[in-house]
Amino acid sequence: MTRPRRPRQPQGGIFAVVQTEHGEVLHKLCSGPCGAMKPVEAFYRKAQGPGGRTSCCKACLKPVQSAYGQTEACRAQRRERYRERRRLHGPSGRAHAGCVYLVQLLGHVNTIKIGKTVVLTRRLSTLKWAYGPLHRLLVIPCQDPGKLEKQLQAQLQAFRLYKDEKKTELFQFTTKRGRDALQRILKQYPQDVSAAPLWDIRPSIPETSEEQLRLFG
């Protein structure tokens, strides 16, 4: 008969192994109002939290979450998500397969990124973390975003960065010819245009070699 494995002690927080009728169960001390030692299943999972769990148990967090749900900031966030779903899915409720987007990277002079995604808000958050401030130019909901993305990239192939060494989704427009080509694309989808490009804006922080590696890597 094999001996049951003892629960591994996670790093961070206050944990204890408690002997119950079901065997040894790992417990965690709640840092919330209750201050009780509870099984780890009573805590939400959180990768950055101590031991991979939240500091407070679910029972202590629920009133806080409920109170936040009544704030104006939370309501505005829900309204924004609803408008985004309506934009991508349409008033008929028929869901699109995704969308193609054009965003301008304000941290890099006259640089545009073209891509496709299913969840636009999440992708924009990722891009903002990777590239810095964004200026959304165009969002096109469609059934085949991959095909449309390739079409737009083909139209702007002459302005692709590092086009001979590595294919990227980044395009730079430093000439009138390139800007006119981008304007022609924007005119093809007037109902999906969010804003006009902002040309020749210098980033407040100079581009370091590390930032350039992140941009083109």
Sequence and secondary structure as in RCSB ss.txt:
>XXXX:A:sequence
MTRPRRPRQPQGGIFAVVQTEHGEVLHKLCSGPCGAMKPVEAFYRKAQGPGGRTSCCKACLKPVQSAYGQTEACR
AQRRERYRERRRLHGPSGRAHAGCVYLVQLLGHVNTIKIGKTVVLTRRLSTLKWAYGPLHRLLVIPCQDPGKLEK
QLQAQLQAFRLYKDEKKTELFQFTTKRGRDALQRILKQYPQDVSAAPLWDIRPSIPETSEEQLRLFG
>XXXX:A:secstr
          SSS EEEEEETTEEEEEEE  SSS  EEEGGGS B TTSGGGB SS HHHHHHHHHHHHTSHHHH
HHHHHHHHHHHHHH TT    SEEEEEEEETTSTTEEEEEEES HHHHHHHHHHHH SEEEEEEEEES HHHHHH
HHHHHTGGGBTTTTT   SEEE  SHHHHHHHHHHHHH GGGB      S   SS   HHHHHHHH 
